[in-house]
Amino acid sequence: MVIAIIAVLIALFLPAVQAAREAARRIQCTNNLKQIGLGLHNYEGVAGALPPSGVLSGKGNIVSTWIGWSVHGRVLPFMEGGSTFHAINFNHSGESPQNITVASLSIAAFLCPSEPDPRPAAANVGISNVTNYGFCMGDWFVWGGFGGPQNRCAFGPNRSRRLGDFVDGLSNTLFASEGKAKQPLYRDCGGLANVNDPSNIPGAERSPLDVAPEYAGGRCEFKTGHSEWSDGQAHHTGFTTAWTPNKRSVGSSPAGQPLDLDITGQREKMGGPTFAAITARSHHPGGVNALIADGSVRFIKDGIAGPTWRALGSVADGEIVGSDAY
């Protein structure tokens, strides 16, 4: 009888304990994003502009040199990571022998406490560690190549925006959001059949598989994203507003199992123009924590309308977004 009563009490109290733990993790996740936001504002105050998502050189759509250090790496000295920052050799990528030690560090501020597996991705052990936060790097369109058009979001390769460029208003523009570490994705598809025009981006409400039939496999390489905090490419340290938070974009793994996938047609270091659906995702139920350009953090529900999510992603498209829209 006593054992039965104890079992009933455990059944009653366990959900409450789990909810309290999740609430604490969500608060810490929010604090991580606030710390990143403060670091970005301090960086902009010192440098006069926000950090680029990577530095490339070349001509046209051909990349000759890629120094891919991410926004994460560049903002470190402004969020109590000065010693780590000074250990980085910015003349070489995070994947280079010169930077393997620092890139393999686990940075607590880049990890959500709800992440179930913060260990390095198997394919990246000894190269870099994972992150749960990505910076806004486009809708579908990410990079236009050298001399090409720029994406419509806060961050991109070879570009450092000033806060004064955010004419849609800092309180109406996304800086960063959550992403799941080791998120399965397809990449290097040789381009995307239906997404190839920077000025004609598919609507956010359209079916992922209709827009990107490459989700079914095709010529793409199967990898994982958000696996290297040092890598400035969108699939590792960014997200795009192609789809709303936690959108299911069902494709098939090489073994044939259905998976919730992200996709990138071509990585930035492979040459532009590049397009990507790198969806904001979270282990918190119901939505994602998002860092707004004014430094605030808001919880964006999964049910946010696609056009509203796109409008929050752009910095100067002139949309008016009311706080009641999300």
LUMVEXKOL-389349 format. One line per 8 residues: number of its first residue (from 1); for each residue x, y, z of N, C-alpha, C, O. Coordinates in steps of 0.05 Angstrom, whole numbers. Each point is the difference from the previous one (the first is absolute). Layout:
REM residues N
NUM) X,Y,Z,X,Y,Z,X,Y,Z,X,Y,Z  ...
***
This chain:
REM residues 326
1) 16,-24,0,-16,24,0,17,25,0,-4,19,-15  25,-18,33,18,23,1,14,4,-26,3,23,-10  6,-45,-2,14,1,-26,-19,12,-21,9,16,-17  -34,-24,17,-19,10,-20,-4,30,4,-2,14,-20  0,-5,45,-4,29,5,24,15,-10,-3,22,-12  27,-32,17,25,13,-9,0,2,-31,8,20,-11  -16,-42,-2,-1,0,-29,-19,21,-11,6,14,-19  -29,-11,33,-20,20,-9,12,28,4,-3,17,-18
9) 16,-12,41,12,26,5,21,7,-20,2,23,-10  15,-43,3,21,5,-21,-13,7,-26,9,18,-14  -31,-33,7,-13,6,-26,-12,28,0,-1,12,-21  -7,-3,44,-12,27,2,21,22,-1,-4,21,-13  26,-25,27,21,21,2,20,0,-22,12,21,-6  -7,-44,-8,21,-1,-20,-5,20,-23,19,14,-8  -44,-12,-3,-4,20,-21,6,28,9,11,16,-15  -18,-10,40,6,27,11,30,5,2,9,22,-7
17) 6,-42,16,29,3,2,12,3,-28,18,17,-4  -27,-33,-15,10,2,-27,-6,28,-12,17,11,-14  -41,-1,19,-8,26,-10,18,22,12,8,19,-14  -2,-22,40,17,20,13,28,0,-11,12,21,-4  -2,-45,-2,27,-3,-11,1,12,-28,19,14,-7  -40,-19,-9,-1,12,-27,-2,30,1,13,14,-16  -28,-4,35,-2,30,3,27,12,6,7,21,-10  8,-35,27,27,10,7,19,-1,-24,15,18,-4
25) -17,-40,-11,17,-2,-24,-7,22,-21,17,11,-12  -43,-6,10,-9,20,-19,10,28,8,8,16,-17  -8,-10,43,10,25,10,30,3,-6,9,21,-8  6,-43,12,29,1,-6,5,4,-29,18,14,-8  -35,-27,-9,2,3,-29,-5,30,-7,15,11,-17  -35,1,29,-6,28,-5,24,17,8,7,19,-14  5,-25,37,23,15,9,24,-2,-19,14,19,-4  -10,-43,-7,21,-4,-20,-4,19,-23,19,13,-9
33) -43,-12,-2,-6,18,-23,3,29,8,10,16,-16  -18,-9,40,3,28,9,30,7,1,8,23,-7  8,-42,16,29,5,2,12,4,-28,16,17,-5  -25,-34,-14,9,3,-28,-9,27,-11,15,14,-14  -40,-6,20,-10,26,-10,16,23,11,6,19,-14  0,-20,40,17,22,12,27,1,-13,11,21,-5  0,-45,0,26,-1,-14,0,12,-27,18,14,-8  -40,-19,-7,-2,11,-27,-3,31,1,12,14,-17
41) -27,-4,36,-3,29,2,27,13,8,7,22,-10  7,-35,28,27,11,8,19,-2,-24,16,19,-4  -17,-41,-11,18,-2,-24,-6,23,-19,18,12,-10  -44,-8,4,-7,21,-18,8,28,10,7,17,-16  -8,-14,42,8,26,11,30,5,-3,8,23,-3  8,-44,4,29,3,-3,8,0,-29,16,18,-8  -26,-37,-8,9,-3,-28,-16,18,-19,9,4,-22  -32,6,31,-16,16,-18,-19,-16,-17,-15,12,-16
49) 16,-38,18,-18,-18,-16,0,-27,12,17,-7,16  -37,-9,-23,-2,-28,10,21,-17,-14,9,6,-21  -2,-29,33,19,-18,-12,-11,-14,-25,-24,-6,-1  41,0,-19,-9,-16,-22,-3,-29,8,12,-9,20  -27,-7,-35,-3,-28,6,23,-17,-12,2,-23,6  15,36,-21,23,-13,-11,14,18,-19,-11,20,-9  36,-25,3,16,16,-19,9,-18,-23,13,-20,5  -19,29,-29,7,-15,-24,14,19,-20,-6,24,1
57) 22,-35,-18,11,15,-22,-3,-16,-25,-1,-25,0  1,39,-23,-4,-14,-25,-11,20,-21,4,24,3  -16,-35,-23,-11,17,-22,-25,-13,-10,-1,-24,-5  -20,40,0,-25,-10,-10,-12,-20,20,-6,6,23  2,-30,-33,-11,-22,17,21,-20,8,-7,-22,9  32,29,-13,22,-19,7,15,9,25,10,23,1  -10,-40,19,14,6,25,28,-11,-2,5,-23,-5  15,41,10,28,-9,0,11,-3,28,17,-17,5
65) -28,32,14,9,-2,28,-25,3,18,-17,17,-4  16,-35,24,-22,1,19,11,0,28,13,-19,9  -17,41,6,7,1,28,-27,2,15,-12,21,4  2,-44,4,-28,-2,8,-7,6,28,-21,-9,10  38,23,5,-6,4,28,-27,14,4,-6,20,-12  -10,-32,29,-28,7,4,-3,25,16,18,11,12  -43,-1,-12,-8,22,18,6,-9,29,9,16,17  -14,-41,-10,5,-10,27,29,6,8,5,10,22
73) 14,-17,-39,28,4,6,7,29,3,16,7,17  -27,9,-35,7,29,-1,-11,16,24,12,20,8  -34,-29,4,-12,15,21,10,-9,28,-7,13,20  24,-33,-19,9,-11,26,12,21,19,-7,-1,24  24,19,-33,12,19,20,-20,18,13,6,13,20  -30,-11,-31,-21,17,11,-20,-15,17,-21,11,8  27,-37,-3,-17,-16,17,17,-18,18,-5,-23,4  26,36,7,18,-13,19,15,-24,-12,6,-19,15
81) -1,20,-41,15,-22,-12,26,10,-12,9,-11,-21  3,31,33,24,12,-11,23,-20,-3,14,1,-20  -10,-18,39,23,-19,-2,-4,-20,-23,19,-6,-14  -44,-2,10,-5,-18,-23,3,15,-26,12,-11,-19  -21,36,18,3,16,-24,29,4,-8,7,-3,-23  10,8,43,28,5,-6,15,-25,-7,23,1,-10  -35,-24,14,12,-25,-9,-6,-7,-29,11,-18,-11  -30,33,-1,-7,-5,-28,19,13,-19,8,23,4
89) 0,-37,-24,16,11,-22,-19,6,-23,-8,-18,-15  1,43,12,-21,8,-20,11,0,-28,-14,6,-19  39,-13,15,11,-3,-27,-6,-28,-11,6,-6,-23  -17,-11,40,-7,-28,-8,-28,-7,10,-9,11,20  -4,-29,-33,-27,-9,7,1,-16,26,21,-9,9  -45,5,2,-2,-16,24,7,-29,-5,5,-15,20  -5,6,-44,6,-28,-7,30,-4,-4,9,-23,-4  6,44,5,29,-2,-6,15,-11,25,-10,2,22
97) 33,-14,-26,16,-9,22,7,21,20,2,-5,24  0,30,-33,7,22,18,-22,6,20,4,13,21  -29,-22,-27,-23,7,17,-15,-23,11,-21,3,13  31,-27,-16,-15,-24,9,-5,1,30,-22,-7,9  42,15,6,-3,0,30,-22,19,9,-17,-8,15  18,33,-25,-20,19,9,-28,-6,-11,-20,4,14  19,-14,-39,-26,-6,-12,-14,-23,13,-25,-3,-1  40,-15,14,-11,-23,13,-10,6,28,-11,-18,14
105) 15,43,-4,-10,7,26,-30,0,1,-13,8,-20  1,-15,42,-28,2,5,-6,27,14,10,5,22  -25,12,-35,-6,27,11,-28,0,12,-20,-3,-14  19,5,40,-26,-2,14,-21,19,-10,-23,-7,-2  31,32,-5,-19,19,-9,-12,-6,-27,-20,12,-9  33,-31,-6,-10,-8,-26,-17,-25,1,-8,-10,-21  2,0,45,-14,-25,3,-25,5,17,1,11,21  -24,-21,-31,-24,1,16,0,-23,20,8,-23,-8
113) -14,27,33,0,-21,20,-19,-22,-6,2,-22,12  -22,26,-30,-18,-22,-7,11,-18,-22,-13,-20,-8  36,27,-3,13,-17,-21,7,-27,12,15,-2,19  -27,-20,-31,5,-26,12,28,-12,-5,8,-18,14  5,28,-35,26,-11,-7,19,22,-8,4,5,-24  9,8,43,18,22,-7,28,-8,-8,18,17,-5  -13,-43,2,26,-10,-8,5,7,-29,-18,5,-16  44,-3,7,6,5,-28,-13,-21,-18,-3,-23,7
121) -5,32,-31,-11,-19,-20,22,-20,-7,23,7,-2  -31,-32,-3,20,-21,-5,18,7,-22,24,-5,1  -34,18,-22,16,6,-24,19,23,5,18,5,-15  -23,10,37,14,25,5,18,-1,25,10,20,9  -7,-44,3,16,-2,24,28,10,-6,12,-8,-20  -1,25,37,26,11,-5,1,24,-18,21,11,-5  -45,-4,-6,-2,24,-18,-14,22,14,11,22,4  -36,-26,4,-15,21,13,-22,-12,17,-7,-24,-3
129) -5,40,20,-21,-9,17,-27,13,-9,0,18,-16  -22,-29,27,-26,7,-10,-10,27,12,12,10,19  -34,0,-31,-13,24,11,-30,-3,-3,-9,-15,-18  -6,28,35,-29,0,-2,-12,27,-9,-24,4,1  42,15,-9,-9,26,-8,10,7,-28,24,-3,-6  -42,13,-11,8,9,-26,-8,28,-5,-20,10,10  35,4,-27,-6,28,-7,-16,1,-26,4,-17,-18  -21,37,16,-18,2,-24,17,7,-24,12,22,-2
137) -12,-40,-18,17,3,-24,-15,-1,-26,12,-4,-21  -39,8,22,-15,1,-25,-28,-11,3,-7,-11,21  -9,13,-43,-26,-13,-1,5,-27,-12,2,-20,14  -1,18,-40,12,-22,-14,28,8,-10,19,-15,1  -18,40,-11,24,10,-12,20,7,21,-7,15,19  32,-25,-21,21,4,21,22,18,-10,8,19,13  3,-24,-37,23,15,-10,0,0,-30,-5,-20,-13  11,44,1,-1,3,-29,26,-2,-14,1,5,-24
145) 21,-13,38,26,0,-13,13,27,2,-11,19,11  35,-17,-22,15,25,1,-12,21,-19,-2,-5,-24  -7,27,35,-13,21,-16,-29,-5,-5,-14,16,-13  3,-38,24,-28,-7,-4,-17,13,21,10,14,17  -36,-18,-18,-19,12,19,5,-12,28,10,-22,3  -17,38,18,3,-8,27,-27,-12,10,-21,7,-10  22,-25,29,-25,-10,11,-14,22,17,11,21,4  -35,-27,4,-17,20,13,1,-1,31,-15,14,13
153) 33,-30,-2,1,-3,29,24,14,12,15,13,-14  -12,-17,40,20,15,15,29,-8,-6,18,17,1  -13,-42,-8,27,-10,-3,5,-13,-27,-19,-11,-12  44,11,3,6,-13,-25,30,1,-5,15,14,14  -5,-29,-33,29,-1,-6,10,28,-10,-14,13,-15  38,-6,23,13,25,-9,-17,24,4,2,20,-15  -19,-20,35,-17,23,4,-3,6,30,-4,-18,16  6,43,-9,-3,9,28,-20,23,0,6,22,-7
161) -30,-28,15,-21,20,1,3,17,25,9,-9,21  -17,34,-24,-2,18,24,-29,-2,10,-18,-6,-15  15,11,41,-27,0,11,-18,21,-13,-24,-3,-1  37,24,-9,-15,21,-14,-12,-10,-26,-18,13,-11  27,-35,1,-10,-11,-25,-27,-15,5,-14,-6,-20  7,2,45,-25,-15,6,-24,18,-1,-11,7,21  4,1,-45,-21,21,-2,-28,-11,7,-19,15,4  16,-42,-3,-25,-11,9,-4,2,31,-21,-5,10
169) 43,14,3,-1,3,29,13,-23,14,-5,-23,-6  22,29,26,14,-21,15,-19,-19,14,6,-23,3  -29,33,6,-19,-16,15,-17,-18,-19,-16,-16,9  20,19,-35,-15,-16,-20,18,-17,-17,-8,-9,-22  33,4,31,19,-14,-17,14,-21,16,8,4,23  -4,-28,-35,13,-22,13,30,2,-2,11,6,-21  2,-11,44,29,-4,0,7,-30,-2,15,-8,-17  -27,-7,36,7,-29,2,-23,-16,11,-20,12,10
177) 22,-38,-12,-20,-17,10,12,-27,7,24,-5,-6  -39,-13,17,10,-26,7,1,-19,-24,-14,4,-20  32,-23,22,2,-22,-20,8,-25,15,13,1,20  -21,-24,-31,7,-25,12,27,-9,-9,6,0,-24  12,-6,43,26,-10,-7,-2,-27,-15,-17,-16,6  34,13,-26,1,-25,-16,-26,-4,-15,-8,-23,-5  -5,44,-3,-25,-2,-16,6,-13,-27,16,11,-15  -29,-33,8,4,-12,-26,-7,20,-23,-19,14,2
185) 36,-15,-23,-6,17,-23,12,-12,-25,18,-17,1  -27,27,-24,12,-6,-25,15,26,-9,-9,22,5  32,-26,-18,15,23,-9,15,-6,-26,0,-23,-9  11,43,-4,15,-3,-25,-17,-15,-20,9,-20,-11  -33,30,6,-18,-13,-19,6,7,-29,-14,-9,-18  34,25,14,5,10,-28,-20,21,-8,-5,3,-24  -6,10,44,-21,20,-6,-27,-13,7,-3,-24,4  -18,41,-2,-27,-9,6,-17,6,-25,1,21,-12
193) -17,-41,4,-15,2,-24,-20,24,0,-4,13,-21  -9,-9,44,-22,20,1,7,25,16,-17,17,3  41,-16,8,8,23,16,27,10,-11,21,-11,6  -22,31,-23,25,9,-13,1,30,-7,18,9,-13  -39,6,21,-1,28,-6,-2,16,26,-20,-2,14  40,18,-8,0,16,25,-24,18,3,-8,6,23  -3,3,-45,-23,19,1,-27,-14,-1,-21,13,0  21,-40,-3,-25,-15,-2,1,-24,18,6,-23,-8
201) -10,28,34,2,-20,21,-27,-14,5,-20,14,2  19,-40,-1,-25,-14,5,-13,8,26,14,6,19  -41,-5,-19,-14,9,24,4,-19,23,4,-24,-3  -5,36,27,6,-16,24,-22,-20,7,5,-18,16  -28,21,-29,-22,-19,6,0,-24,-18,-16,-19,3  33,18,-23,0,-21,-19,12,-26,11,16,1,19  -24,-23,-31,10,-26,10,30,-3,-5,9,5,-23  6,-12,43,29,-3,-4,8,-19,-22,18,5,-16
209) -32,-28,14,8,-19,-20,-7,10,-28,14,-7,-20  -35,23,17,-7,11,-26,21,21,-9,8,1,-23  0,15,42,20,21,-6,27,-12,-5,14,9,-18  -6,-28,35,26,-13,-2,-2,-30,-2,2,-14,20  -8,4,-44,-2,-29,-4,26,-15,8,1,-24,3  21,40,0,25,-12,8,-1,-12,28,17,-16,7  -38,23,9,-4,-13,26,-3,-31,-4,5,-15,19  -13,6,-42,-3,-28,-4,27,-14,-5,1,-25,-3
217) 20,40,3,27,-12,-3,14,12,-23,14,20,3  -16,-32,-26,12,10,-24,31,0,2,11,-20,9  1,42,-18,29,1,-1,12,12,25,25,3,1  -41,3,18,10,14,24,17,-19,18,-3,-24,0  21,37,15,16,-14,20,-14,2,27,-9,21,7  7,-44,7,-14,-1,25,20,6,23,20,-15,3  -25,36,12,18,8,22,-17,10,23,-24,-4,1  38,17,19,-14,12,22,8,30,2,22,7,-6
225) -41,9,16,5,29,3,3,7,29,-4,-16,18  12,41,-13,5,10,27,18,-18,15,-3,-5,24  23,-5,-38,20,-18,11,27,13,5,18,-12,12  -14,37,-21,26,14,3,-5,29,6,-8,16,-17  12,-8,43,-5,28,7,20,19,-14,-5,24,-1  27,-34,-8,21,16,-13,-6,6,-29,13,18,-11  -30,-33,-1,-5,1,-29,-22,20,-7,-23,-3,10  30,24,-25,-19,21,-5,-21,-5,-21,-16,18,-6
233) 16,-41,-6,-20,-6,-21,-28,-4,13,-2,-8,24  -19,14,-39,-27,0,11,-8,-26,13,-15,0,19  23,-22,-31,-10,-26,11,12,-7,27,-10,-17,14  32,30,-6,12,-5,26,-6,22,20,-5,-7,24  6,32,-31,-3,21,20,-21,20,-8,0,23,9  -18,-30,-27,-21,18,-8,-27,-14,0,-3,-23,7  -17,39,-15,-26,-11,-7,-12,18,-21,9,23,-3  -29,-32,-12,-14,16,-19,-30,-1,7,-9,-18,14
241) -5,38,-25,-29,1,6,-16,-13,-23,-24,6,-4  36,-24,-10,-14,-15,-21,-25,-13,10,-21,2,-12  23,-15,36,-23,-12,13,-2,10,28,20,9,12  -44,-10,-1,-5,9,27,13,-19,20,7,-23,-7  -4,31,32,14,-17,20,-11,-28,3,-24,-4,0  43,-15,1,-6,-28,4,-17,-12,-23,-13,-21,4  13,33,-27,-15,-10,-23,10,-28,-8,25,-4,-2  -43,-15,-2,8,-26,-8,4,0,-30,-19,5,-15
249) 43,-11,6,6,-2,-29,9,-28,-5,24,-6,-2  -43,-12,-1,6,-29,0,13,-8,-26,-10,5,-22  33,-18,25,14,-13,-22,8,-28,8,-11,-11,20  29,0,-34,9,-27,6,30,0,4,15,13,-14  -5,-29,34,28,-3,4,11,-19,-21,-16,-13,-14  42,11,12,12,-19,-19,-10,-29,4,-1,-16,-18  -7,10,43,-9,-27,6,-30,-3,-5,-12,-21,3  -1,43,-11,-28,-1,-7,-20,9,22,-24,1,-4
257) 35,4,29,-19,8,21,-8,29,-4,15,17,-9  -41,-11,15,-9,28,-2,13,17,22,2,-9,23  6,33,-30,14,17,19,-10,28,-2,-10,9,-21  12,6,43,-6,29,-1,26,14,-8,19,2,17  -18,8,-41,26,9,-12,1,30,-4,-21,13,-3  45,-2,4,5,26,-12,16,-5,-26,9,-22,-5  -6,43,-11,13,-4,-26,16,25,-7,-8,22,7  30,-25,-21,14,22,-11,9,-8,-28,12,-21,-4
265) -18,38,-16,6,-8,-27,30,0,-5,10,-18,-13  4,37,24,29,2,-4,11,17,23,-10,21,6  31,-31,6,12,15,22,15,25,-10,9,0,-23  -7,20,40,12,25,-8,29,-4,-11,7,13,-20  8,-30,32,28,-3,-9,2,-15,-26,22,-2,-12  -45,-9,2,0,-14,-26,-6,20,-22,2,-7,-24  -8,32,31,-6,21,-20,-29,7,0,-17,-16,7  11,41,-16,-27,9,0,-13,-2,-28,13,-7,-19
273) -39,13,18,-17,7,22,-8,-25,16,-1,-22,-11  -5,26,36,-7,-22,17,-28,4,13,-8,23,5  -6,-45,-2,-27,0,11,-2,-22,21,13,-21,-2  -28,27,23,-2,-20,22,-25,2,15,-10,22,5  -1,-45,4,-21,-1,20,14,-12,25,3,-24,2  4,41,16,12,-8,26,-20,10,21,1,23,8  -17,-41,1,-24,7,16,7,4,30,15,-16,12  -25,37,0,3,5,28,-15,-23,15,-24,-5,-4
281) 39,-9,21,-12,-23,15,9,1,29,20,11,7  -37,-23,10,6,1,29,-9,-25,13,-18,-15,-9  31,9,32,-9,-23,17,-21,9,20,-10,-16,15  4,43,-14,-21,9,17,-27,-4,-15,-1,6,-24  -19,-15,37,-25,-6,-14,-15,25,-9,-1,20,15  -9,-20,-39,-18,21,-10,12,22,-15,-15,17,-11  41,-15,9,12,22,-14,30,2,4,13,-19,8  -3,43,-13,29,5,3,5,26,14,-16,19,-2
289) 38,-17,17,9,25,10,15,15,-23,16,-12,-14  -22,37,11,12,16,-21,11,26,11,-13,14,16  37,-7,-25,13,25,8,-8,21,-21,5,-2,-23  -17,24,34,-8,22,-17,23,21,-1,16,1,19  -15,15,-40,23,18,-3,1,22,21,21,12,3  -43,-8,12,2,20,21,11,-12,26,3,14,20  5,-40,-21,12,-13,23,-19,-16,16,8,-15,18  -34,17,-23,-19,-16,15,-2,-28,-11,9,-6,-23
297) -19,-13,39,-4,-28,-9,-30,-6,3,-12,5,21  1,-15,-42,-29,-7,0,-4,-29,-7,16,-11,-16  -37,-1,26,-6,-27,-7,-20,1,-23,-22,9,2  31,-19,-26,-16,0,-24,-14,-27,-3,13,-20,-1  -39,20,0,-15,-24,-2,2,-13,-27,3,14,-21  -6,-40,20,1,-15,-25,-21,10,-19,3,-1,-25  -25,10,35,-23,8,-17,2,28,-12,-19,9,-13  42,4,16,3,26,-12,-5,-1,-31,9,-19,-12
305) -22,38,1,-5,0,-29,26,3,-15,18,15,8  -16,-30,-30,24,1,-16,9,28,-9,23,7,3  -42,10,-13,8,27,-9,9,17,24,18,17,-4  -29,-21,28,10,15,23,28,-8,8,17,17,6  -11,-43,-7,27,-10,6,20,11,-21,22,8,8  -30,-8,-33,17,12,-21,5,29,5,22,10,-2  -43,5,10,2,28,5,19,6,23,15,19,-1  -16,-36,22,18,4,23,29,-5,-9,19,12,12
313) -15,-29,-32,27,-6,-9,13,22,-16,25,2,0  -40,14,-14,12,20,-17,6,26,15,-14,6,20  34,9,-29,8,24,15,-10,26,-13,-1,20,13  -7,-21,-39,-7,25,-13,-20,-4,-22,2,13,-22  -22,-30,26,-21,-5,-20,-25,17,4,-18,-1,-16  17,16,38,-22,18,5,-25,-12,11,-21,13,1  22,-39,8,-24,-12,11,-6,11,28,19,7,15  -44,-6,-8,-8,8,26,-10,-25,15,-19,-12,-9
321) 33,5,31,-7,-24,15,-9,8,28,16,10,15  -41,-15,-9,-10,6,27,8,-22,19,2,-23,-7  2,31,33,8,-20,20,-22,-21,3,7,-22,10  -32,27,-17,-21,-19,4,1,-22,-23,-15,-19,1  33,24,-21,2,-20,-22,16,-24,8,0,-20,-14  14,21,37,16,-23,8,3,0,30,12,-18,11
***
